[in-house]
Structures are given as structure tokens and as C-alpha cells.
Amino acid sequence: MVAGSWADNVAVPDYQLPDLSSLVNQFGEPFKGRDGDTLVMLVAGMKVKDMVRETLAEVDPGCLQDGRVIYLANISGMPKLVSKFIAVPRLRDLDYPVWLDYSGDVASGLPFHKGQVTLLSLGDSRKVIEVSFADSQAYLKEQLLVRCEASTENLTD
């Protein structure tokens, strides 16, 4: 895990996440969101996507369904035909929402480290409280379990 700093010229406590109302999920439903304690996972890149999916298999998807965790996928760099006919239809098989940033308007101003998941802890009014970067499945799971329960499907006696 690499402890996250925002950017050289932006103080984290004074940053408010951009409006998320432009996002839709893989079913075309608009983002409704919630106020208060929320974790945003910014996912960009195939390697990172695979790590997130493997980790999410180990937690209860209810935290994504009720908005305690927001899976934000920046697909602005993906060719439109690929996103429309391949990527988004595949996402419909998942049992949790993936919020799609088609334009990059939301994700473009967020911190990003290649090969890592950006984790933004939000307080009231989408105010960013903490930023960290997950470069391992173990660290990502640790952060998710703060807000999610372990998946009962993966528990053994």
C-alpha cells in the first residue's frame, strides 16, 4: 500500500468530489448516491479491474448496492464500440453496480497511480477525507471490510 497524498497543490480536506449525477451504471440507471460515509474506488486499467473483481468476490455486494462503496470505472479512453458492445454488456453479469464515467469528467481530476486502485473516503457533501492507493488485494479487502461484511459464499467451516 502506498499512502496517498492528493496532489502537490490540492489539500485533501478542502476537496469535494465532483458531482456524480452524470454517471450511470451498467444498466443505464442514473447515479443516486448517498451522503455521508462512503468509499469511492476509482478503477482504471485491466490489471486493477481484475484485482477489484477478485476482492469483491470476498465481500458482501450489499455495500455496493446501498452506496457505502462506489465502484467508479473511468471508461472515457475506451473506444465507444468496445464499451457499447463488449465491456458494458459484460458488466451486466455482475451483482453490484459499476458506475461508468463515459466522459472522464468525474475521474479526470482524481488522483491516480498506474496499477493501483484509488480509494477516496468521503464525508458529508462528497467532501474527501482521506485518499489512499491499493496495490494489493489484501489491502483493498482490508479497506472494503471496514464498510462491507465478508461474503458468506466464501466462508469455510
N, CA and C of each residue as an Amber inpcrd file, in Angstrom:
protein
   471
   0.8430000  -1.1780000   0.0000000   0.0000000   0.0000000   0.0000000
   0.8810000   1.2310000   0.0000000   0.4800000   2.1610000  -0.7830000
   1.1700000   3.4460000  -0.8150000   0.2330000   4.4590000  -0.1950000
   0.6660000   5.0980000   0.8560000  -0.1830000   6.1170000   1.4740000
  -0.4160000   7.2230000   0.4670000  -1.6330000   7.6780000   0.3960000
  -1.9650000   8.6230000  -0.6500000  -1.8750000  10.0660000  -0.2350000
  -1.2770000  10.8410000  -1.0680000  -1.4100000  12.2820000  -0.9700000
  -2.2130000  12.6860000  -2.1850000  -2.8830000  13.7860000  -2.1090000
  -3.7800000  14.1530000  -3.2000000  -2.9920000  14.5880000  -4.4200000
  -2.4930000  15.7310000  -4.3860000  -1.6620000  16.2710000  -5.4620000
  -0.8160000  17.3450000  -4.8070000   0.2030000  17.7790000  -5.4910000
   1.1100000  18.7510000  -4.8800000   0.4200000  20.0450000  -4.4760000
  -0.6180000  20.4240000  -5.2010000  -1.2000000  21.7430000  -4.9500000
  -2.6320000  21.7080000  -4.4250000  -3.1410000  20.5540000  -4.0190000
  -4.5150000  20.4690000  -3.5320000  -4.5180000  19.8060000  -2.1630000
  -5.0710000  20.4750000  -1.1790000  -5.1800000  19.8980000   0.1590000
  -6.4020000  18.9970000   0.2140000  -6.2280000  17.7870000   0.6530000
  -7.3190000  16.8150000   0.6940000  -8.5250000  17.3200000   1.4790000
  -8.3610000  17.8560000   2.6960000  -9.5430000  18.2400000   3.4630000
 -10.4120000  19.3020000   2.7920000  -9.8820000  20.0430000   1.8530000
 -10.6530000  21.0930000   1.2000000 -11.2290000  20.6610000  -0.1420000
 -11.0910000  19.3930000  -0.4800000 -11.5290000  18.9470000  -1.7940000
 -12.8870000  18.2650000  -1.7050000 -13.7600000  18.6220000  -2.6160000
 -15.0680000  17.9990000  -2.7150000 -15.1120000  17.2360000  -4.0300000
 -15.5410000  15.9950000  -3.9750000 -15.6550000  15.1740000  -5.1690000
 -16.6060000  15.8430000  -6.1530000 -16.2910000  15.8090000  -7.4480000
 -17.2000000  16.4050000  -8.4340000 -18.5890000  15.7660000  -8.3700000
 -19.5450000  16.4630000  -8.9250000 -20.9130000  15.9640000  -8.9980000
 -20.9230000  14.6300000  -9.7430000 -21.5610000  13.6350000  -9.1600000
 -21.5920000  12.2960000  -9.7510000 -22.8680000  12.0370000 -10.5500000
 -23.7140000  13.0350000 -10.6910000 -25.0080000  12.8220000 -11.3440000
 -24.8940000  12.4760000 -12.8250000 -23.7280000  12.6830000 -13.4310000
 -23.5570000  12.3180000 -14.8430000 -23.2760000  10.8270000 -15.0190000
 -23.0370000  10.1280000 -13.9190000 -22.7150000   8.7070000 -14.0030000
 -23.9640000   7.8620000 -14.1730000 -23.8140000   6.7730000 -14.9020000
 -24.8440000   5.7400000 -14.9940000 -24.1610000   4.4110000 -14.7080000
 -24.9630000   3.4340000 -14.2700000 -24.3740000   2.1230000 -14.0520000
 -24.4760000   1.2960000 -15.3300000 -24.0580000   0.0490000 -15.2500000
 -24.0070000  -0.8040000 -16.4310000 -25.3890000  -1.1070000 -17.0110000
 -26.4490000  -0.7600000 -16.2860000 -27.8110000  -0.9520000 -16.7790000
 -28.4280000   0.3560000 -17.2690000 -27.6360000   1.4230000 -17.2690000
 -28.1160000   2.7160000 -17.7300000 -28.8770000   3.5000000 -16.6870000
 -28.8760000   3.0380000 -15.4330000 -29.5870000   3.7290000 -14.3620000
 -28.7400000   4.8910000 -13.8540000 -29.3620000   6.0510000 -13.6120000
 -28.6010000   7.2150000 -13.1460000 -28.1310000   7.0480000 -11.7030000
 -27.0360000   7.7100000 -11.4050000 -26.4620000   7.6670000 -10.0600000
 -27.3520000   8.4280000  -9.0980000 -27.6860000   7.8060000  -7.9730000
 -28.4820000   8.4720000  -6.9440000 -27.6120000   8.8360000  -5.7600000
 -26.7080000   7.9580000  -5.4030000 -25.7580000   8.2400000  -4.3380000
 -26.3930000   8.3920000  -2.9770000 -25.5450000   8.7260000  -2.0360000
 -25.9710000   8.9590000  -0.6640000 -24.9790000   9.9250000  -0.0470000
 -25.3740000  10.5550000   1.0030000 -24.4720000  11.4840000   1.6810000
 -23.8860000  10.7820000   2.8960000 -22.7270000  11.1990000   3.2910000
 -22.1010000  10.6280000   4.4710000 -20.9810000   9.6760000   4.1210000
 -20.6480000   8.8280000   5.0700000 -19.5070000   7.9190000   4.9780000
 -19.6090000   7.0070000   3.7590000 -18.7390000   7.2260000   2.7950000
 -18.7260000   6.4610000   1.5500000 -17.2820000   6.2580000   1.1160000
 -17.0230000   5.1300000   0.4950000 -15.7110000   4.8590000  -0.0840000
 -15.8700000   4.7760000  -1.5960000 -15.1200000   5.5970000  -2.3230000
 -15.1250000   5.5470000  -3.7870000 -13.8730000   4.8150000  -4.2290000
 -14.0710000   3.7880000  -5.0570000 -12.9480000   3.0690000  -5.6660000
 -12.8540000   3.5000000  -7.1150000 -11.8070000   4.2100000  -7.4710000
 -11.5750000   4.5880000  -8.8600000 -10.7420000   3.4920000  -9.4970000
 -11.3140000   2.8620000 -10.5050000 -10.6770000   1.7180000 -11.1470000
 -10.4250000   2.0590000 -12.6070000  -9.1680000   1.9670000 -13.0070000
  -8.7930000   2.2140000 -14.3990000  -7.6950000   1.2300000 -14.7640000
  -7.9420000   0.4700000 -15.8080000  -6.9470000  -0.4970000 -16.2660000
  -7.3870000  -1.9250000 -15.9950000  -6.9770000  -2.8250000 -16.8800000
  -7.3970000  -4.2230000 -16.7960000  -6.8370000  -4.9370000 -15.5670000
  -5.5680000  -4.7330000 -15.2600000  -4.9560000  -5.4040000 -14.1140000
  -5.6760000  -5.0120000 -12.8230000  -5.9400000  -3.7410000 -12.6860000
  -6.6170000  -3.2360000 -11.4960000  -8.0480000  -3.7610000 -11.4420000
  -8.7220000  -3.7720000 -12.5650000 -10.0980000  -4.2720000 -12.6270000
 -10.1600000  -5.7090000 -12.1450000  -9.2160000  -6.5310000 -12.5850000
  -9.2010000  -7.9350000 -12.1730000  -8.9760000  -8.0650000 -10.6690000
  -8.0760000  -7.2680000 -10.1120000  -7.8290000  -7.3030000  -8.6690000
  -9.0930000  -6.9130000  -7.9010000  -9.7990000  -5.9000000  -8.3800000
 -11.0230000  -5.4530000  -7.7170000 -12.0840000  -6.5420000  -7.7740000
 -12.2760000  -7.1540000  -8.9230000 -13.2910000  -8.2160000  -9.0390000
 -12.9860000  -9.3840000  -8.1180000 -11.7290000  -9.7990000  -8.0530000
 -11.3530000 -10.9020000  -7.1670000 -11.6040000 -10.5250000  -5.7080000
 -11.3110000  -9.3060000  -5.3530000 -11.5170000  -8.8550000  -3.9770000
 -13.0030000  -8.7440000  -3.6630000 -13.7820000  -8.2240000  -4.5970000
 -15.2180000  -8.0680000  -4.3640000 -15.9240000  -9.4120000  -4.2190000
 -15.3460000 -10.4720000  -4.7460000 -15.9230000 -11.8020000  -4.5710000
 -15.8500000 -12.2400000  -3.1050000 -15.0150000 -11.5660000  -2.3210000
 -14.8180000 -11.9290000  -0.9190000 -15.5840000 -11.0400000   0.0540000
 -16.3320000 -10.0870000  -0.4640000 -17.1270000  -9.2160000   0.4100000
 -18.5840000  -9.2450000  -0.0380000 -19.4660000  -8.8990000   0.8790000
 -20.8910000  -8.8550000   0.5850000 -21.1660000  -7.6900000  -0.3660000
 -21.7780000  -7.9550000  -1.5370000 -22.0290000  -6.8800000  -2.5030000
 -23.0690000  -5.8650000  -2.0370000 -23.7020000  -6.1120000  -0.9080000
 -24.6980000  -5.1770000  -0.3940000 -24.1470000  -3.7810000  -0.1640000
 -22.8620000  -3.6870000   0.1750000 -22.2680000  -2.3640000   0.4260000
 -22.1370000  -1.5600000  -0.8650000 -22.0420000  -2.2420000  -2.0080000
 -22.0210000  -1.5400000  -3.2930000 -23.4410000  -1.2110000  -3.7390000
 -24.3680000  -2.0900000  -3.4060000 -25.7530000  -1.8740000  -3.8080000
 -26.4000000  -0.7260000  -3.0410000 -25.9970000  -0.5430000  -1.7760000
 -26.6120000   0.5350000  -0.9960000 -25.7850000   1.8210000  -0.9760000
 -24.6430000   1.8330000  -1.6690000 -23.8740000   3.0610000  -1.8300000
 -22.8080000   3.3320000  -0.7930000 -22.5850000   2.3970000   0.1520000
 -21.4850000   2.6030000   1.1050000 -20.1460000   2.5620000   0.3820000
 -20.0950000   1.7920000  -0.7070000 -18.9150000   1.7250000  -1.5730000
 -19.3750000   2.0100000  -2.9920000 -18.6400000   2.8610000  -3.6880000
 -18.9460000   3.2110000  -5.0760000 -17.8010000   2.7270000  -5.9490000
 -18.1300000   1.8580000  -6.8890000 -17.1530000   1.3540000  -7.8610000
 -17.2520000   2.2770000  -9.0700000 -16.2460000   3.1150000  -9.2510000
 -16.2150000   4.0970000 -10.3370000 -15.2220000   3.6450000 -11.3980000
 -15.7140000   3.3970000 -12.5970000 -14.8560000   2.9570000 -13.6960000
 -14.7400000   4.0720000 -14.7260000 -13.5200000   4.5030000 -14.9540000
 -13.2670000   5.5180000 -15.9690000 -13.0980000   4.8030000 -17.3050000
 -14.1170000   4.8730000 -18.1430000 -14.0430000   4.2120000 -19.4500000
 -13.9710000   5.2400000 -20.5760000 -13.5740000   6.4480000 -20.2410000
 -13.5320000   7.5220000 -21.2340000 -12.5200000   7.2600000 -22.3410000
 -11.4790000   6.5060000 -22.0550000 -10.4680000   6.2230000 -23.0720000
 -10.7770000   5.0080000 -23.9200000 -11.8620000   4.3260000 -23.6080000
 -12.2300000   3.1160000 -24.3340000 -12.9830000   3.4860000 -25.6140000
 -12.6590000   2.8560000 -26.7290000 -13.4380000   3.1140000 -27.9480000
 -14.9270000   2.8430000 -27.7070000 -15.7730000   3.7080000 -28.2300000
 -17.2140000   3.6090000 -27.9790000 -17.8030000   2.2620000 -28.3900000
 -17.3620000   1.7180000 -29.5100000 -17.8890000   0.4200000 -29.9380000
 -17.5150000  -0.6850000 -28.9560000 -16.3120000  -0.6220000 -28.4290000
 -15.8720000  -1.6270000 -27.4520000 -16.6900000  -1.5080000 -26.1730000
 -16.8720000  -0.2830000 -25.6850000 -17.6460000  -0.1210000 -24.4510000
 -19.1010000  -0.5350000 -24.6580000 -19.6860000  -0.1540000 -25.7820000
 -21.1030000  -0.4280000 -26.0230000 -21.4010000  -1.9050000 -26.2560000
 -20.5530000  -2.5790000 -27.0190000 -20.8750000  -3.9450000 -27.4210000
 -20.1150000  -5.0310000 -26.6660000 -19.0750000  -4.6760000 -25.9400000
 -18.2950000  -5.7020000 -25.2380000 -18.2230000  -5.4190000 -23.7370000
 -17.6190000  -4.3090000 -23.3570000 -17.3280000  -4.0520000 -21.9380000
 -18.5880000  -3.9100000 -21.0840000 -19.4800000  -3.0150000 -21.4590000
 -20.6710000  -2.7750000 -20.6410000 -21.5760000  -4.0020000 -20.5920000
 -21.8350000  -4.7010000 -21.7020000 -22.6280000  -5.9290000 -21.5880000
 -22.0180000  -6.9630000 -20.6310000 -20.7000000  -7.0640000 -20.5890000
 -20.0570000  -7.9980000 -19.6460000 -20.2780000  -7.5680000 -18.2000000
 -20.3180000  -6.2730000 -17.9700000 -20.5410000  -5.7700000 -16.6120000
 -21.9360000  -6.1110000 -16.0970000 -22.8670000  -6.3610000 -16.9940000
 -24.2430000  -6.6670000 -16.5790000 -24.3540000  -8.0150000 -15.8830000
 -23.3220000  -8.8330000 -15.9740000 -23.3160000 -10.1170000 -15.2730000
 -22.9600000  -9.9680000 -13.7940000 -22.4680000  -8.8170000 -13.3920000
 -22.0610000  -8.5910000 -12.0040000 -23.2820000  -8.3250000 -11.1330000
 -23.1910000  -8.6960000  -9.8600000 -24.3220000  -8.4910000  -8.9540000
 -24.1760000  -7.2280000  -8.1090000 -23.4250000  -6.2720000  -8.6180000
 -23.2560000  -4.9820000  -7.9650000 -23.1170000  -3.9190000  -9.0450000
 -23.4610000  -2.6620000  -8.7100000 -23.3670000  -1.6010000  -9.7140000
 -21.9300000  -1.1500000  -9.9500000 -21.6250000  -0.8960000 -11.2020000
 -20.3680000  -0.2730000 -11.5970000 -20.7680000   1.0550000 -12.2310000
 -20.3110000   2.1480000 -11.6420000 -20.6780000   3.4820000 -12.1140000
 -19.6830000   3.9160000 -13.1740000 -20.2010000   4.2040000 -14.3560000
 -19.3820000   4.4260000 -15.5460000 -19.2040000   5.9140000 -15.8380000
 -17.9590000   6.2970000 -15.9580000 -17.6160000   7.6700000 -16.3330000
 -17.2320000   7.6380000 -17.8090000 -18.2250000   7.8090000 -18.6670000
 -18.0050000   7.7640000 -20.1170000 -17.1720000   8.9480000 -20.5990000
 -17.3830000  10.1170000 -19.9960000 -16.7310000  11.3400000 -20.4710000
 -15.3780000  11.5960000 -19.8140000 -15.1550000  11.0060000 -18.6630000
 -13.9370000  11.2770000 -17.9030000 -14.0450000  12.5320000 -17.0590000
 -15.1990000  13.1950000 -17.0740000 -15.3660000  14.4450000 -16.3290000
 -15.1970000  14.2640000 -14.8210000 -15.6390000  13.1350000 -14.2950000
 -15.5190000  12.8870000 -12.8580000 -14.1140000  12.4060000 -12.5230000
 -13.6470000  11.4080000 -13.2430000 -12.3750000  10.7570000 -12.9010000
 -11.1420000  11.5810000 -13.2530000 -11.2620000  12.4650000 -14.2230000
 -10.0670000  13.1680000 -14.7100000  -9.3790000  14.0230000 -13.6490000
 -10.1020000  14.5250000 -12.6890000  -9.4940000  15.3570000 -11.6570000
  -9.0790000  14.6010000 -10.4110000  -9.2330000  13.2800000 -10.4300000
  -8.9270000  12.4830000  -9.2480000  -7.5140000  11.9300000  -9.3080000
  -6.9070000  11.6970000  -8.1570000  -5.5510000  11.1430000  -8.1450000
  -5.5500000   9.7290000  -8.6960000  -4.4550000   9.3690000  -9.3210000
  -4.3790000   8.0840000  -9.9940000  -2.9350000   7.6090000 -10.0070000
  -2.7300000   6.3680000  -9.6430000  -1.4200000   5.7240000  -9.7700000
  -1.6200000   4.4790000 -10.6180000  -0.8670000   4.3480000 -11.6770000
  -0.9970000   3.2090000 -12.5770000  -0.8420000   1.9000000 -11.8020000
  -1.7450000   0.9670000 -12.0630000  -1.6930000  -0.3380000 -11.4220000
  -2.2330000  -0.3630000 -10.0060000  -2.8930000   0.7200000  -9.5780000
  -3.4360000   0.7830000  -8.2250000  -4.8710000   1.3010000  -8.2580000
  -5.6370000   0.9180000  -7.2560000  -6.9960000   1.4100000  -7.0910000
  -6.9300000   2.6540000  -6.2080000  -7.5150000   3.7360000  -6.6730000
  -7.6060000   4.9400000  -5.8520000  -8.7980000   4.7830000  -4.9220000
  -8.5720000   4.9770000  -3.6320000  -9.6280000   4.8750000  -2.6270000
  -9.8420000   6.2490000  -2.0080000 -11.0440000   6.7730000  -2.1860000
 -11.3960000   8.0890000  -1.6550000 -12.4480000   7.9090000  -0.5680000
 -12.1080000   8.2430000   0.6580000 -13.0820000   8.2050000   1.7490000
 -13.7880000   9.5470000   1.7800000 -15.1210000   9.4940000   1.6990000
 -15.9180000  10.7180000   1.6500000 -16.7020000  10.9040000   2.9330000
 -16.8890000  12.1510000   3.2970000 -17.7750000  12.5230000   4.3900000
 -19.0160000  13.1790000   3.8100000 -19.6400000  14.0280000   4.5870000
 -20.8370000  14.7330000   4.1210000 -20.5190000  15.6120000   2.9200000
 -21.5050000  15.7730000   2.0550000 -21.4140000  16.6270000   0.8680000
 -20.2550000  16.2510000  -0.0490000 -19.9500000  14.9630000  -0.1190000
 -18.9030000  14.4150000  -1.0040000 -17.5220000  14.9890000  -0.6910000
 -17.3080000  15.4470000   0.5290000 -16.0100000  16.0020000   0.9130000
 -15.0120000  14.8640000   1.1100000 -13.8530000  14.9710000   0.4590000
 -12.8200000  13.9440000   0.5540000 -12.1110000  14.0820000   1.9000000
 -12.1250000  13.0030000   2.6630000 -11.4990000  12.9770000   3.9800000
 -10.1120000  12.3500000   3.9040000  -9.9990000  11.3100000   3.0880000
  -8.7300000  10.5830000   3.0040000  -8.5840000   9.9710000   1.6200000
  -7.3530000   9.9000000   1.1440000  -7.0330000   9.2650000  -0.1320000
  -5.9520000   8.2300000   0.1230000  -6.1490000   7.0370000  -0.4300000
  -5.0960000   6.0250000  -0.3780000  -5.1200000   5.2630000  -1.6900000
  -4.1040000   4.4590000  -1.8960000  -3.9720000   3.7000000  -3.1380000
  -3.7260000   2.2400000  -2.7890000  -4.5480000   1.3580000  -3.3340000
  -4.4110000  -0.0740000  -3.0740000  -3.6540000  -0.7120000  -4.2250000
  -2.5290000  -1.3220000  -3.8910000  -1.7640000  -2.0340000  -4.9130000
  -1.7600000  -3.5310000  -4.6530000  -2.5360000  -3.9640000  -3.6530000
  -2.6300000  -5.3960000  -3.3710000  -4.0650000  -5.7550000  -3.0180000
  -4.4080000  -6.9890000  -3.2840000  -5.7390000  -7.4780000  -2.9660000
  -5.9600000  -7.4650000  -1.4500000  -4.9280000  -7.7790000  -0.6770000
  -5.0520000  -7.8090000   0.7850000  -5.4110000  -6.4290000   1.3390000
  -4.7330000  -5.3860000   0.8650000  -5.0240000  -4.0420000   1.3590000
  -6.4150000  -3.5900000   0.9170000  -6.7830000  -3.8700000  -0.3220000
  -8.1050000  -3.4850000  -0.8100000  -9.1910000  -4.1710000   0.0140000
  -9.0230000  -5.4600000   0.2770000 -10.0110000  -6.1930000   1.0760000
 -10.1160000  -5.5900000   2.4760000  -8.9890000  -5.2680000   3.0740000
  -8.9770000  -4.6500000   4.4090000  -9.8080000  -3.3690000   4.4080000
  -9.6390000  -2.5380000   3.3910000 -10.3760000  -1.2790000   3.3020000
 -11.8600000  -1.5090000   3.0480000 -12.1880000  -2.4960000   2.2380000
 -13.5910000  -2.7860000   1.9480000 -14.3070000  -3.3590000   3.1650000
 -13.6180000  -4.1860000   3.9410000 -14.2560000  -4.8060000   5.0970000
 -14.5870000  -3.8000000   6.1940000 -14.0380000  -2.6020000   6.1250000
 -14.4350000  -1.5440000   7.0540000 -15.8960000  -1.1770000   6.8010000
 -16.3570000  -1.2770000   5.5530000 -17.7090000  -0.8870000   5.1780000
 -18.5950000  -2.0540000   4.7800000 -18.0020000  -3.1770000   4.4490000
 -18.7450000  -4.3300000   3.9490000 -18.5270000  -5.5300000   4.8750000
 -19.4550000  -6.4450000   4.8370000 -19.2840000  -7.7180000   5.5350000
 -18.5400000  -8.6750000   4.6150000 -17.9530000  -9.7160000   5.1950000
 -17.3410000 -10.7660000   4.3780000 -18.4510000 -11.5110000   3.6560000
 -18.1610000 -11.9800000   2.4690000 -19.1310000 -12.7480000   1.6980000
 -19.3560000 -14.0900000   2.3760000 -20.6170000 -14.4460000   2.5750000
 -20.9190000 -15.7410000   3.1870000 -20.6480000 -16.8820000   2.2230000
 -20.5820000 -16.5960000   0.9300000 -20.3040000 -17.6350000  -0.0650000
 -18.8850000 -18.1530000   0.0430000 -17.9610000 -17.3530000   0.5480000
 -16.5570000 -17.7370000   0.5980000 -16.0920000 -18.1550000   1.9860000
 -17.0070000 -18.2340000   2.9450000 -16.6230000 -18.6500000   4.2870000
 -16.5390000 -20.1660000   4.3560000 -15.5390000 -20.6600000   5.0620000
 -15.3940000 -22.1020000   5.2510000 -15.5320000 -22.4140000   6.7260000
 -15.8690000 -23.6620000   7.0300000 -16.0270000 -24.0840000   8.4360000
 -14.7130000 -24.1760000   9.1400000
